[in-house]
Amino acid sequence: MAEHDRRALGRRLTELQVHGVVDPAVPGNPGRRGGAGPSDHRALSIDGTTVMVPVYNAIAGSSPYRLESAASGGLQVSDAATALAVETPPEPRFYALATAEGIPYRSIALLHGRDVLATTLLQTCIRFRDRRQSCQFCAIEQSLEDGRTLVRKTPEQVAEVAEAAVRLDGVRQLVLTTGTPNSDDRGARLMAETAAAVKSRVDLPIQAQCEPPDDPAWYGRMKDAGVDSLGMHLEVVEEEVRRRILPGKSELGLERYMEAFAAAVAVFGRGQVSTYLLAGLGDSAASLIAVSERLIALGVYPFVVPFVPIAGTPLEAHPAPSTDFMVAVYTAVGDRLRASDLRSEAMAAGCAKCGACSALSLFEATP
């Protein structure tokens, strides 16, 4: 696909991620509501690219786009003027299984995109219950309150599900996330223990995601345990926006993150460390692009994603960014990624490797 065509597809997918899709009962993996992201989405494949599109939140309810059956017998996303053929990845076969104790596998880990297994090891966070401290977009405990997941997944449980997901559904990577525990390692210990258990059963690339641990030795411990890439998420970058959106987490300032990124890249390697940047929460395009330049210079992949409000959070009514805003940021960051030869496809595992929550990879690619 030529670069022009890839960017045209990127704009089209951005439009769907910004506006969402009204979702009647259609077959395939239904996605999920609440929990640690991506939430209120379901996966759609368009022209061979799989994206996570909002379907269960307020913006989808007012979307001009509808997911429906096509006259040809397939599925399409349509508005008043156009119709676009889509596919929905099937519900994975491992969802039908349970542990010997009767715990459904889907309560332990979920399929993201088309071939990514993901789990939140600790479904609580030290900040979540106090909205004066919690990340204002976070819904991590919603799925726990609804009885759809476990408060803590053991390494053995995750390894059991990972083996089945690879064997039955062709899963190609595993993403480990966690709510932040009340410990100096910020969840790194959980990541290391789980990665070691998974790698003892199945050869599956793993990304771990946590806040920067106090002791940088944890980067080496995670890698030695089997973690292949690392995500530490800034989310927003301007100081005032960080204080407003991440009142507790913002105590770890931007420069502290930059120090952590440099230490992590020294262990995991250039292009194997990434960070989420949530566009649309108040950061200017110039700020997002400038911080992305700093990250790229460090060897960190800036995974720019349009903010999607989640029902039941303080930001559930916050507007999504415009398509034009996202395309402008994608274009600038994509050009810088290409110039620095920093590629999402070269990452061993992780959200940027999957790319379903963002159209950025379509803007980084060469013709």
N, C-alpha and C positions, 0 to 999 in steps of 0.2 A: 504494500500500500504506500503510495506516494505521501510525502510529508504533508502536502496540502490536504489530501484526503483524510489523513490521520487526524489533523487538527480540526477538520470539519466534523469528523465523528466525535472528537473530543468536545466540541461545542454542543453537539446534539445530546451527548450523554450528560454534560454539565446541566443543560436545560432540564433534563429529567431529575437529576439529583437535587436541583434547586427547588423545583415545583412539586416533586413527588408524583405519585400515580394513584388514582382511585382504584382500589383492588377488590373486585368481586370475587366470588369463590372460583378460583382457577386451580388447576393441578400443579404439582411440584412442591418443592421445599417452601413452606410458608414463611420462613424467617421467624422473627420473634418480636415480642413487645418487652420493653424495659430491660433491666440488667446492664452490664457493662457493654459498651458499643461494639459493633454497630447495632443499634436498637431501633425498633419501629421501622425496619427495612425488610425487603426481601430481594433475593438475587434475580436479575434478569440478564440474559445473554443477547447481545445485539451485534450483528456483524462479526461474530466470533469473539467479542469482548464481553466479559461478565462484570456487571456493576451492581452495587447495592443501591436500591432506589427506595426512598421513603414511601411507605404505604399505610402506616398505622397512626400517623400523627396529624396534627391540625392542618399543616400545610398541604398534606395529601388530600385531606377532605375538601379543600377548595381548589384542587388542581384542575387545570383544563384537560389533563391527560387521563385516559382510562385504559386499564388492562382488561382485555376481553378476547373472546373467541373470534377468530377470523373466518371469513366465508370459506377459505381454503381448508379449514380444519385445524389450523395451528392457532397461535396466539398473536395478538398485536397490541401495541400501544397506540392509541389514536386520540386526536383532538378534533376540532371542528373542520380542520383543513387537510390533515395528513394522517396516514396510518403507517406504522413501522413494525415490521415482523420481529418478534422476539421469541425466545425460549426461556423456560424456567427450569433450572436444574432440578432433577428429581429429589424427592425426600430420600435421604441416605438410608441404606439397609441397616446400618448399625443402630439406628434409632429404635429398631424393633427388639433389641437385646437388653438384658439386664444382668447385673452382677449376681453372684450366688446369694447375696443378702437381699436381692430383689430391688436394687436401686437401678432405675432405668439409665441406660448409657447416655441418653440425651440430657439427663440431669447432671451429668459429669462433664460433658463436652458437646459442642455444637459444630455443625458444618457452616463455615462462612464462605461466601463466594461460591466457587464450583469445587474446589479441591483443597480447602484449608480447614484444618481442625483447630478449634480455639476453645480455651477454657479459662475461667477466672478462678485461680486457686483459692483465694480467700475472698468470699463474697460480702465482706464488710470492710469498712474503712474507718480509721480513727477520727475522721472529720465528718462523715456523712450525716450523722444524727443531729449535728448542729449546723443549720443552714447559714449561720454567720461565719462558719469556717469552711464549709464544704464547697467543692467546685459546683457552680450554679447550674451546670448542664448535666450533672451526674445522676444516673438512675441505677447505680450498682446494686442496691438492695431491693429493688422492685421485684425482680424475679425470685429472690429469696422469700420475700413476704408472700408471694403468690404460690409458694410451694413447688416451683418449677426447677429448683436447683438446690445444692447443698451449701452450707455455710463454709465448709472446708473440704476440698477434694484431696485425697491422699495421693502420694506419688504412685502407689500401686494401682489405684483406681484409674488414674489418668493413663498409665502405661497399658492397662488392660483395654481401655477404650481406643487408644491410639493404634494398637495392634489390629483390632477389629476394623477400624476405619480405613487403614491401609489395605487390609486383605479384602474387605467387602466393597469398598467404595473408591479405591484408588487415591486416597488422600496423599498429598505430596509434601505438606509441611504442617507444622504445629506451632501455634502462637499461645504462649503462656502469659496471662496477665494476672494482676492481683489488686485488690484493694490494699491501701497502705496500712501495714500493721504498726503497732506501737513498739517498734524495735529499730535500732540504728542501721540495720542492714536494709530496711525499707522493702523487704520481701525478697531480697536476693537469695537468702537461705532456702526459701520455699522453691525458688526457681532452680537452684542447683540440685536439690534433692529430687525434684520431679524430673528434671532433664536426665539425671543419672538413671532413674527407674525406667524411663521411656527408652533410652538408648540400649538398656540391657535386654529389651524385648523386640525392638524394631529400629531399623536404620532410617530415621526420619529427621530431616532438618528442623531445627527448633529456633524460634525467636523468643526471648524473654523480654517482658516489659515491666519496668518498675521505676520508682523515683531513684535519684542518685543515692547510693549508700554512703554513709559517713566514711567508711573505710574503703579506699579504692582497691584494696586487695580482693574484694568480692568480685571484681570483674574477672580476675584470673581464676577464682574459684568457680564461677559460673561457667566459664569457657572450659575449664578442665572437666567439669561435670557433664559436658555435652551440649551446652548452649552455643549455637552457631552465630547468632546475631543478637543485637541488643537494641531495644527501644526505650528511650527516656523522653517523656513527652512534655514539651513546653506549653502546648496548646495556644497560648497567646503571648505576645512579646512586649507590647508597650507597658510601662510600669503601672500607669493608672488603670489600664484595662486588666492587667493581671490582678491588681488589688480588688477590683470589682468582681471579676469573674471567678478568680481563684483565691479567695480571701485567706485561706489557710496555707495552701500550697505555694502561694506567692512569697512566703517567707524564705523559700529557696529562690533567690533572685536569678536574673538572667546570667550574670557573670559566674555565679556558682554552677549553673548548668554548663556554661562554656568550659569551665575547668573540668567538670565531670566528663563532658564529651571528649575532650582531649585525652583524658586518662583512659577512657573506654576504647577509643580508636587505637591507642597504643597496644591494646590487648587483642581486640577483635579484628582490627585491620580497617583500612580505608574502605568505605562503602558498606561496611557491615554494622554500622551504628546509624540509627534513624531517630527522628522525632516528629511527632504530629504538630502541625500548625493549623488551627481551626480558623478559617477565614470567615469573616462576617460577624465577629463579636465586638468589633470596635477598632481593631488594628487597621491602620491605613495600608493601602497597597504598597506604598513606599517602604513602610516599616517591615512588612512581611518579606518584601524582596531584599531589603538590606540585611535582615537577620539570616535569610536563606543564603546570601553571599558569604556571610561569616561561617555558617555551618558547612557549606560546601568546601570552603578553604580548609576547614578542619578535617574534612573527609566524612562528614555526617550528611546523610540524605534527609532533606527537609520535605517531609510528606505533607503537602498542602492539601487540605480537605475542606469542602464547604461545610459550614456549621449546619447541622440538622437538629432542630428542637425536638426533644423527647417529651411525650405526654407525662404529666405528673411532676415535672421539675420546675424550679423557679423561672426557667427560660422557655417554658413550653410555648409561649406566645411570641417569642422573639423571632423577627423575620429572618428568613434565609438570605444569604447574599445574592446579588443579582448575577445573572449569567455573564454580563459584560465585565463585572468586577472579577469574577473567577477566571474568565478567559484572559484578562489582562495579567493577572498574577501568574497563572499557568504558563503563559507565553514567556514572560520574563524569567521565571524560575527554570522553566524547561530549557530555554536557551543557555542559561548558565550551567545547568547540569550537563548538557551536551558538550559545551566548551571545556568542561572539566573532566569529561569522560566518567561521570558518576552515574551509574545506571541502576534503575530499579531491578531489572532482570538479572543483574549480577549479584544481588543480595541473596544470601543462602536461604533465608526464610523471613517472614514478617509481613506486616500490613503493606509496606511499600512494594514488596515482591508480588503480593497478590494484586494490589492496585484497584480493587473493586470499589473502594469508597472514594475514589478520586479519579479524575481524568488526566492527572499530571503526566503519566507515562506516555500518553498519546502526544504530548507536547515536547517531551524530551527526545523522542526518537528521531533518527536520521531518515532520509528518504529511502 
